[in-house]
């Protein structure tokens, strides 16, 4: 089985609450929220940096 199919299967089991214990699910959700927040911050920075490629951005 290829890795992308394994990853899809595990993700599907997680969404169906059939893979993690309740404690693991809580930790998974918290980690997912943190990663989403970080990705949002990076996306915001990258958008500003694209607009001003020769400048130092978001620095005071």
mmCIF file of the N, C-alpha and C atoms, coordinates in Angstrom:
data_MODEL
# 
_entry.id   MODEL 
# 
loop_
_atom_site.group_PDB 
_atom_site.id 
_atom_site.type_symbol 
_atom_site.label_atom_id 
_atom_site.label_alt_id 
_atom_site.label_comp_id 
_atom_site.label_asym_id 
_atom_site.label_entity_id 
_atom_site.label_seq_id 
_atom_site.pdbx_PDB_ins_code 
_atom_site.Cartn_x 
_atom_site.Cartn_y 
_atom_site.Cartn_z 
_atom_site.occupancy 
_atom_site.B_iso_or_equiv 
_atom_site.pdbx_formal_charge 
_atom_site.auth_seq_id 
_atom_site.auth_comp_id 
_atom_site.auth_asym_id 
_atom_site.auth_atom_id 
_atom_site.pdbx_PDB_model_num 
ATOM 1   N N  . UNK A 1 1  ? 0.850   -1.175 0.000  1.00 0.00 ? 1  UNK A N  1 
ATOM 2   C CA . UNK A 1 1  ? 0.000   0.000  0.000  1.00 0.00 ? 1  UNK A CA 1 
ATOM 3   C C  . UNK A 1 1  ? 0.895   1.236  0.000  1.00 0.00 ? 1  UNK A C  1 
ATOM 4   N N  . UNK A 1 2  ? 0.529   2.207  -0.785 1.00 0.00 ? 2  UNK A N  1 
ATOM 5   C CA . UNK A 1 2  ? 1.308   3.441  -0.869 1.00 0.00 ? 2  UNK A CA 1 
ATOM 6   C C  . UNK A 1 2  ? 1.010   4.347  0.326  1.00 0.00 ? 2  UNK A C  1 
ATOM 7   N N  . UNK A 1 3  ? 2.015   5.164  0.652  1.00 0.00 ? 3  UNK A N  1 
ATOM 8   C CA . UNK A 1 3  ? 1.906   6.014  1.834  1.00 0.00 ? 3  UNK A CA 1 
ATOM 9   C C  . UNK A 1 3  ? 0.730   6.976  1.740  1.00 0.00 ? 3  UNK A C  1 
ATOM 10  N N  . UNK A 1 4  ? 0.460   7.536  0.570  1.00 0.00 ? 4  UNK A N  1 
ATOM 11  C CA . UNK A 1 4  ? -0.638  8.505  0.474  1.00 0.00 ? 4  UNK A CA 1 
ATOM 12  C C  . UNK A 1 4  ? -1.983  7.844  0.766  1.00 0.00 ? 4  UNK A C  1 
ATOM 13  N N  . UNK A 1 5  ? -2.127  6.573  0.442  1.00 0.00 ? 5  UNK A N  1 
ATOM 14  C CA . UNK A 1 5  ? -3.370  5.862  0.769  1.00 0.00 ? 5  UNK A CA 1 
ATOM 15  C C  . UNK A 1 5  ? -3.453  5.578  2.268  1.00 0.00 ? 5  UNK A C  1 
ATOM 16  N N  . UNK A 1 6  ? -2.316  5.255  2.878  1.00 0.00 ? 6  UNK A N  1 
ATOM 17  C CA . UNK A 1 6  ? -2.285  5.038  4.328  1.00 0.00 ? 6  UNK A CA 1 
ATOM 18  C C  . UNK A 1 6  ? -2.657  6.330  5.044  1.00 0.00 ? 6  UNK A C  1 
ATOM 19  N N  . UNK A 1 7  ? -2.057  7.439  4.637  1.00 0.00 ? 7  UNK A N  1 
ATOM 20  C CA . UNK A 1 7  ? -2.345  8.736  5.260  1.00 0.00 ? 7  UNK A CA 1 
ATOM 21  C C  . UNK A 1 7  ? -3.815  9.102  5.100  1.00 0.00 ? 7  UNK A C  1 
ATOM 22  N N  . UNK A 1 8  ? -4.375  8.853  3.932  1.00 0.00 ? 8  UNK A N  1 
ATOM 23  C CA . UNK A 1 8  ? -5.796  9.148  3.707  1.00 0.00 ? 8  UNK A CA 1 
ATOM 24  C C  . UNK A 1 8  ? -6.671  8.278  4.597  1.00 0.00 ? 8  UNK A C  1 
ATOM 25  N N  . UNK A 1 9  ? -6.315  7.015  4.742  1.00 0.00 ? 9  UNK A N  1 
ATOM 26  C CA . UNK A 1 9  ? -7.097  6.093  5.583  1.00 0.00 ? 9  UNK A CA 1 
ATOM 27  C C  . UNK A 1 9  ? -7.049  6.517  7.052  1.00 0.00 ? 9  UNK A C  1 
ATOM 28  N N  . UNK A 1 10 ? -5.875  6.863  7.539  1.00 0.00 ? 10 UNK A N  1 
ATOM 29  C CA . UNK A 1 10 ? -5.745  7.298  8.934  1.00 0.00 ? 10 UNK A CA 1 
ATOM 30  C C  . UNK A 1 10 ? -6.526  8.592  9.148  1.00 0.00 ? 10 UNK A C  1 
ATOM 31  N N  . UNK A 1 11 ? -6.427  9.534  8.221  1.00 0.00 ? 11 UNK A N  1 
ATOM 32  C CA . UNK A 1 11 ? -7.183  10.785 8.337  1.00 0.00 ? 11 UNK A CA 1 
ATOM 33  C C  . UNK A 1 11 ? -8.682  10.518 8.373  1.00 0.00 ? 11 UNK A C  1 
ATOM 34  N N  . UNK A 1 12 ? -9.131  9.607  7.551  1.00 0.00 ? 12 UNK A N  1 
ATOM 35  C CA . UNK A 1 12 ? -10.547 9.241  7.529  1.00 0.00 ? 12 UNK A CA 1 
ATOM 36  C C  . UNK A 1 12 ? -10.975 8.618  8.860  1.00 0.00 ? 12 UNK A C  1 
ATOM 37  N N  . UNK A 1 13 ? -10.156 7.728  9.399  1.00 0.00 ? 13 UNK A N  1 
ATOM 38  C CA . UNK A 1 13 ? -10.470 7.114  10.692 1.00 0.00 ? 13 UNK A CA 1 
ATOM 39  C C  . UNK A 1 13 ? -10.503 8.158  11.805 1.00 0.00 ? 13 UNK A C  1 
ATOM 40  N N  . UNK A 1 14 ? -9.603  9.119  11.762 1.00 0.00 ? 14 UNK A N  1 
ATOM 41  C CA . UNK A 1 14 ? -9.591  10.188 12.769 1.00 0.00 ? 14 UNK A CA 1 
ATOM 42  C C  . UNK A 1 14 ? -10.878 11.001 12.683 1.00 0.00 ? 14 UNK A C  1 
ATOM 43  N N  . UNK A 1 15 ? -11.288 11.365 11.466 1.00 0.00 ? 15 UNK A N  1 
ATOM 44  C CA . UNK A 1 15 ? -12.530 12.136 11.292 1.00 0.00 ? 15 UNK A CA 1 
ATOM 45  C C  . UNK A 1 15 ? -13.745 11.370 11.807 1.00 0.00 ? 15 UNK A C  1 
ATOM 46  N N  . UNK A 1 16 ? -13.718 10.050 11.696 1.00 0.00 ? 16 UNK A N  1 
ATOM 47  C CA . UNK A 1 16 ? -14.841 9.222  12.140 1.00 0.00 ? 16 UNK A CA 1 
ATOM 48  C C  . UNK A 1 16 ? -14.742 8.855  13.623 1.00 0.00 ? 16 UNK A C  1 
ATOM 49  N N  . UNK A 1 17 ? -13.732 9.392  14.324 1.00 0.00 ? 17 UNK A N  1 
ATOM 50  C CA . UNK A 1 17 ? -13.489 9.072  15.744 1.00 0.00 ? 17 UNK A CA 1 
ATOM 51  C C  . UNK A 1 17 ? -13.303 7.579  15.971 1.00 0.00 ? 17 UNK A C  1 
ATOM 52  N N  . UNK A 1 18 ? -12.598 6.929  15.056 1.00 0.00 ? 18 UNK A N  1 
ATOM 53  C CA . UNK A 1 18 ? -12.359 5.495  15.177 1.00 0.00 ? 18 UNK A CA 1 
ATOM 54  C C  . UNK A 1 18 ? -10.880 5.172  15.308 1.00 0.00 ? 18 UNK A C  1 
ATOM 55  N N  . UNK A 1 19 ? -10.039 6.166  15.510 1.00 0.00 ? 19 UNK A N  1 
ATOM 56  C CA . UNK A 1 19 ? -8.594  5.929  15.526 1.00 0.00 ? 19 UNK A CA 1 
ATOM 57  C C  . UNK A 1 19 ? -7.953  6.322  16.852 1.00 0.00 ? 19 UNK A C  1 
ATOM 58  N N  . UNK A 1 20 ? -8.355  7.447  17.409 1.00 0.00 ? 20 UNK A N  1 
ATOM 59  C CA . UNK A 1 20 ? -7.719  7.990  18.606 1.00 0.00 ? 20 UNK A CA 1 
ATOM 60  C C  . UNK A 1 20 ? -8.584  7.791  19.841 1.00 0.00 ? 20 UNK A C  1 
ATOM 61  N N  . UNK A 1 21 ? -7.917  7.717  20.995 1.00 0.00 ? 21 UNK A N  1 
ATOM 62  C CA . UNK A 1 21 ? -8.646  7.731  22.256 1.00 0.00 ? 21 UNK A CA 1 
ATOM 63  C C  . UNK A 1 21 ? -9.155  9.156  22.475 1.00 0.00 ? 21 UNK A C  1 
ATOM 64  N N  . UNK A 1 22 ? -10.096 9.361  23.394 1.00 0.00 ? 22 UNK A N  1 
ATOM 65  C CA . UNK A 1 22 ? -10.572 10.732 23.649 1.00 0.00 ? 22 UNK A CA 1 
ATOM 66  C C  . UNK A 1 22 ? -9.441  11.693 24.041 1.00 0.00 ? 22 UNK A C  1 
ATOM 67  N N  . UNK A 1 23 ? -8.482  11.210 24.844 1.00 0.00 ? 23 UNK A N  1 
ATOM 68  C CA . UNK A 1 23 ? -7.365  12.065 25.243 1.00 0.00 ? 23 UNK A CA 1 
ATOM 69  C C  . UNK A 1 23 ? -6.491  12.408 24.035 1.00 0.00 ? 23 UNK A C  1 
ATOM 70  N N  . UNK A 1 24 ? -6.230  11.407 23.194 1.00 0.00 ? 24 UNK A N  1 
ATOM 71  C CA . UNK A 1 24 ? -5.432  11.649 21.994 1.00 0.00 ? 24 UNK A CA 1 
ATOM 72  C C  . UNK A 1 24 ? -6.156  12.585 21.035 1.00 0.00 ? 24 UNK A C  1 
ATOM 73  N N  . UNK A 1 25 ? -7.469  12.450 20.955 1.00 0.00 ? 25 UNK A N  1 
ATOM 74  C CA . UNK A 1 25 ? -8.262  13.311 20.066 1.00 0.00 ? 25 UNK A CA 1 
ATOM 75  C C  . UNK A 1 25 ? -8.183  14.767 20.520 1.00 0.00 ? 25 UNK A C  1 
ATOM 76  N N  . UNK A 1 26 ? -8.250  14.989 21.829 1.00 0.00 ? 26 UNK A N  1 
ATOM 77  C CA . UNK A 1 26 ? -8.128  16.345 22.366 1.00 0.00 ? 26 UNK A CA 1 
ATOM 78  C C  . UNK A 1 26 ? -6.772  16.938 22.011 1.00 0.00 ? 26 UNK A C  1 
ATOM 79  N N  . UNK A 1 27 ? -5.715  16.169 22.223 1.00 0.00 ? 27 UNK A N  1 
ATOM 80  C CA . UNK A 1 27 ? -4.370  16.632 21.889 1.00 0.00 ? 27 UNK A CA 1 
ATOM 81  C C  . UNK A 1 27 ? -4.234  16.876 20.387 1.00 0.00 ? 27 UNK A C  1 
ATOM 82  N N  . UNK A 1 28 ? -4.798  15.989 19.579 1.00 0.00 ? 28 UNK A N  1 
ATOM 83  C CA . UNK A 1 28 ? -4.770  16.138 18.117 1.00 0.00 ? 28 UNK A CA 1 
ATOM 84  C C  . UNK A 1 28 ? -5.463  17.434 17.700 1.00 0.00 ? 28 UNK A C  1 
ATOM 85  N N  . UNK A 1 29 ? -6.643  17.696 18.262 1.00 0.00 ? 29 UNK A N  1 
ATOM 86  C CA . UNK A 1 29 ? -7.382  18.916 17.922 1.00 0.00 ? 29 UNK A CA 1 
ATOM 87  C C  . UNK A 1 29 ? -6.612  20.171 18.324 1.00 0.00 ? 29 UNK A C  1 
ATOM 88  N N  . UNK A 1 30 ? -5.969  20.138 19.507 1.00 0.00 ? 30 UNK A N  1 
ATOM 89  C CA . UNK A 1 30 ? -5.184  21.287 19.956 1.00 0.00 ? 30 UNK A CA 1 
ATOM 90  C C  . UNK A 1 30 ? -3.993  21.523 19.030 1.00 0.00 ? 30 UNK A C  1 
ATOM 91  N N  . UNK A 1 31 ? -3.315  20.452 18.665 1.00 0.00 ? 31 UNK A N  1 
ATOM 92  C CA . UNK A 1 31 ? -2.166  20.562 17.768 1.00 0.00 ? 31 UNK A CA 1 
ATOM 93  C C  . UNK A 1 31 ? -2.599  21.071 16.402 1.00 0.00 ? 31 UNK A C  1 
ATOM 94  N N  . UNK A 1 32 ? -3.712  20.577 15.910 1.00 0.00 ? 32 UNK A N  1 
ATOM 95  C CA . UNK A 1 32 ? -4.237  21.019 14.621 1.00 0.00 ? 32 UNK A CA 1 
ATOM 96  C C  . UNK A 1 32 ? -4.571  22.510 14.650 1.00 0.00 ? 32 UNK A C  1 
ATOM 97  N N  . UNK A 1 33 ? -5.155  22.981 15.751 1.00 0.00 ? 33 UNK A N  1 
ATOM 98  C CA . UNK A 1 33 ? -5.485  24.403 15.889 1.00 0.00 ? 33 UNK A CA 1 
ATOM 99  C C  . UNK A 1 33 ? -4.215  25.256 15.915 1.00 0.00 ? 33 UNK A C  1 
ATOM 100 N N  . UNK A 1 34 ? -3.190  24.790 16.627 1.00 0.00 ? 34 UNK A N  1 
ATOM 101 C CA . UNK A 1 34 ? -1.925  25.528 16.673 1.00 0.00 ? 34 UNK A CA 1 
ATOM 102 C C  . UNK A 1 34 ? -1.287  25.595 15.291 1.00 0.00 ? 34 UNK A C  1 
ATOM 103 N N  . UNK A 1 35 ? -1.295  24.477 14.581 1.00 0.00 ? 35 UNK A N  1 
ATOM 104 C CA . UNK A 1 35 ? -0.713  24.450 13.239 1.00 0.00 ? 35 UNK A CA 1 
ATOM 105 C C  . UNK A 1 35 ? -1.472  25.369 12.294 1.00 0.00 ? 35 UNK A C  1 
ATOM 106 N N  . UNK A 1 36 ? -2.783  25.405 12.424 1.00 0.00 ? 36 UNK A N  1 
ATOM 107 C CA . UNK A 1 36 ? -3.593  26.281 11.585 1.00 0.00 ? 36 UNK A CA 1 
ATOM 108 C C  . UNK A 1 36 ? -3.258  27.741 11.865 1.00 0.00 ? 36 UNK A C  1 
ATOM 109 N N  . UNK A 1 37 ? -3.099  28.080 13.140 1.00 0.00 ? 37 UNK A N  1 
ATOM 110 C CA . UNK A 1 37 ? -2.748  29.453 13.509 1.00 0.00 ? 37 UNK A CA 1 
ATOM 111 C C  . UNK A 1 37 ? -1.372  29.826 12.960 1.00 0.00 ? 37 UNK A C  1 
ATOM 112 N N  . UNK A 1 38 ? -0.417  28.910 13.059 1.00 0.00 ? 38 UNK A N  1 
ATOM 113 C CA . UNK A 1 38 ? 0.920   29.177 12.526 1.00 0.00 ? 38 UNK A CA 1 
ATOM 114 C C  . UNK A 1 38 ? 0.878   29.338 11.011 1.00 0.00 ? 38 UNK A C  1 
ATOM 115 N N  . UNK A 1 39 ? 0.144   28.475 10.342 1.00 0.00 ? 39 UNK A N  1 
ATOM 116 C CA . UNK A 1 39 ? 0.052   28.565 8.886  1.00 0.00 ? 39 UNK A CA 1 
ATOM 117 C C  . UNK A 1 39 ? -0.595  29.873 8.451  1.00 0.00 ? 39 UNK A C  1 
ATOM 118 N N  . UNK A 1 40 ? -1.582  30.334 9.216  1.00 0.00 ? 40 UNK A N  1 
ATOM 119 C CA . UNK A 1 40 ? -2.230  31.608 8.916  1.00 0.00 ? 40 UNK A CA 1 
ATOM 120 C C  . UNK A 1 40 ? -1.234  32.757 9.070  1.00 0.00 ? 40 UNK A C  1 
ATOM 121 N N  . UNK A 1 41 ? -0.440  32.704 10.128 1.00 0.00 ? 41 UNK A N  1 
ATOM 122 C CA . UNK A 1 41 ? 0.568   33.746 10.349 1.00 0.00 ? 41 UNK A CA 1 
ATOM 123 C C  . UNK A 1 41 ? 1.609   33.733 9.238  1.00 0.00 ? 41 UNK A C  1 
ATOM 124 N N  . UNK A 1 42 ? 2.062   32.551 8.853  1.00 0.00 ? 42 UNK A N  1 
ATOM 125 C CA . UNK A 1 42 ? 3.041   32.455 7.767  1.00 0.00 ? 42 UNK A CA 1 
ATOM 126 C C  . UNK A 1 42 ? 2.458   32.958 6.456  1.00 0.00 ? 42 UNK A C  1 
ATOM 127 N N  . UNK A 1 43 ? 1.220   32.629 6.182  1.00 0.00 ? 43 UNK A N  1 
ATOM 128 C CA . UNK A 1 43 ? 0.578   33.070 4.944  1.00 0.00 ? 43 UNK A CA 1 
ATOM 129 C C  . UNK A 1 43 ? 0.472   34.590 4.919  1.00 0.00 ? 43 UNK A C  1 
ATOM 130 N N  . UNK A 1 44 ? 0.127   35.174 6.057  1.00 0.00 ? 44 UNK A N  1 
ATOM 131 C CA . UNK A 1 44 ? 0.030   36.627 6.146  1.00 0.00 ? 44 UNK A CA 1 
ATOM 132 C C  . UNK A 1 44 ? 1.393   37.270 5.895  1.00 0.00 ? 44 UNK A C  1 
ATOM 133 N N  . UNK A 1 45 ? 2.422   36.734 6.543  1.00 0.00 ? 45 UNK A N  1 
ATOM 134 C CA . UNK A 1 45 ? 3.777   37.256 6.347  1.00 0.00 ? 45 UNK A CA 1 
ATOM 135 C C  . UNK A 1 45 ? 4.200   37.126 4.886  1.00 0.00 ? 45 UNK A C  1 
ATOM 136 N N  . UNK A 1 46 ? 3.978   35.955 4.303  1.00 0.00 ? 46 UNK A N  1 
ATOM 137 C CA . UNK A 1 46 ? 4.395   35.728 2.918  1.00 0.00 ? 46 UNK A CA 1 
ATOM 138 C C  . UNK A 1 46 ? 3.679   36.657 1.944  1.00 0.00 ? 46 UNK A C  1 
ATOM 139 N N  . UNK A 1 47 ? 2.417   36.941 2.198  1.00 0.00 ? 47 UNK A N  1 
ATOM 140 C CA . UNK A 1 47 ? 1.675   37.858 1.330  1.00 0.00 ? 47 UNK A CA 1 
ATOM 141 C C  . UNK A 1 47 ? 2.273   39.257 1.392  1.00 0.00 ? 47 UNK A C  1 
ATOM 142 N N  . UNK A 1 48 ? 2.614   39.706 2.592  1.00 0.00 ? 48 UNK A N  1 
ATOM 143 C CA . UNK A 1 48 ? 3.221   41.031 2.742  1.00 0.00 ? 48 UNK A CA 1 
ATOM 144 C C  . UNK A 1 48 ? 4.614   41.045 2.118  1.00 0.00 ? 48 UNK A C  1 
ATOM 145 N N  . UNK A 1 49 ? 5.376   39.977 2.333  1.00 0.00 ? 49 UNK A N  1 
ATOM 146 C CA . UNK A 1 49 ? 6.732   39.904 1.782  1.00 0.00 ? 49 UNK A CA 1 
ATOM 147 C C  . UNK A 1 49 ? 6.706   39.894 0.256  1.00 0.00 ? 49 UNK A C  1 
ATOM 148 N N  . UNK A 1 50 ? 5.722   39.247 -0.341 1.00 0.00 ? 50 UNK A N  1 
ATOM 149 C CA . UNK A 1 50 ? 5.594   39.262 -1.805 1.00 0.00 ? 50 UNK A CA 1 
ATOM 150 C C  . UNK A 1 50 ? 5.340   40.680 -2.320 1.00 0.00 ? 50 UNK A C  1 
ATOM 151 N N  . UNK A 1 51 ? 4.562   41.439 -1.568 1.00 0.00 ? 51 UNK A N  1 
ATOM 152 C CA . UNK A 1 51 ? 4.254   42.808 -1.984 1.00 0.00 ? 51 UNK A CA 1 
ATOM 153 C C  . UNK A 1 51 ? 5.470   43.727 -1.843 1.00 0.00 ? 51 UNK A C  1 
ATOM 154 N N  . UNK A 1 52 ? 6.358   43.421 -0.900 1.00 0.00 ? 52 UNK A N  1 
ATOM 155 C CA . UNK A 1 52 ? 7.543   44.241 -0.637 1.00 0.00 ? 52 UNK A CA 1 
ATOM 156 C C  . UNK A 1 52 ? 8.785   43.345 -0.580 1.00 0.00 ? 52 UNK A C  1 
ATOM 157 N N  . UNK A 1 53 ? 9.191   42.760 -1.710 1.00 0.00 ? 53 UNK A N  1 
ATOM 158 C CA . UNK A 1 53 ? 10.262  41.757 -1.696 1.00 0.00 ? 53 UNK A CA 1 
ATOM 159 C C  . UNK A 1 53 ? 11.633  42.288 -1.283 1.00 0.00 ? 53 UNK A C  1 
ATOM 160 N N  . UNK A 1 54 ? 11.888  43.564 -1.459 1.00 0.00 ? 54 UNK A N  1 
ATOM 161 C CA . UNK A 1 54 ? 13.207  44.113 -1.142 1.00 0.00 ? 54 UNK A CA 1 
ATOM 162 C C  . UNK A 1 54 ? 13.266  44.779 0.230  1.00 0.00 ? 54 UNK A C  1 
ATOM 163 N N  . UNK A 1 55 ? 12.196  44.708 0.983  1.00 0.00 ? 55 UNK A N  1 
ATOM 164 C CA . UNK A 1 55 ? 12.131  45.367 2.287  1.00 0.00 ? 55 UNK A CA 1 
ATOM 165 C C  . UNK A 1 55 ? 12.086  44.343 3.416  1.00 0.00 ? 55 UNK A C  1 
ATOM 166 N N  . UNK A 1 56 ? 12.502  44.798 4.595  1.00 0.00 ? 56 UNK A N  1 
ATOM 167 C CA . UNK A 1 56 ? 12.298  44.012 5.805  1.00 0.00 ? 56 UNK A CA 1 
ATOM 168 C C  . UNK A 1 56 ? 10.878  44.316 6.254  1.00 0.00 ? 56 UNK A C  1 
ATOM 169 N N  . UNK A 1 57 ? 10.064  43.300 6.381  1.00 0.00 ? 57 UNK A N  1 
ATOM 170 C CA . UNK A 1 57 ? 8.655   43.529 6.697  1.00 0.00 ? 57 UNK A CA 1 
ATOM 171 C C  . UNK A 1 57 ? 8.326   43.025 8.094  1.00 0.00 ? 57 UNK A C  1 
ATOM 172 N N  . UNK A 1 58 ? 7.279   43.614 8.669  1.00 0.00 ? 58 UNK A N  1 
ATOM 173 C CA . UNK A 1 58 ? 6.762   43.243 9.986  1.00 0.00 ? 58 UNK A CA 1 
ATOM 174 C C  . UNK A 1 58 ? 7.817   43.344 11.077 1.00 0.00 ? 58 UNK A C  1 
ATOM 175 N N  . UNK A 1 59 ? 8.632   44.380 10.995 1.00 0.00 ? 59 UNK A N  1 
ATOM 176 C CA . UNK A 1 59 ? 9.648   44.631 12.006 1.00 0.00 ? 59 UNK A CA 1 
ATOM 177 C C  . UNK A 1 59 ? 9.470   46.047 12.505 1.00 0.00 ? 59 UNK A C  1 
ATOM 178 N N  . UNK A 1 60 ? 9.528   46.207 13.805 1.00 0.00 ? 60 UNK A N  1 
ATOM 179 C CA . UNK A 1 60 ? 9.404   47.548 14.391 1.00 0.00 ? 60 UNK A CA 1 
ATOM 180 C C  . UNK A 1 60 ? 10.691  47.938 15.046 1.00 0.00 ? 60 UNK A C  1 
# 
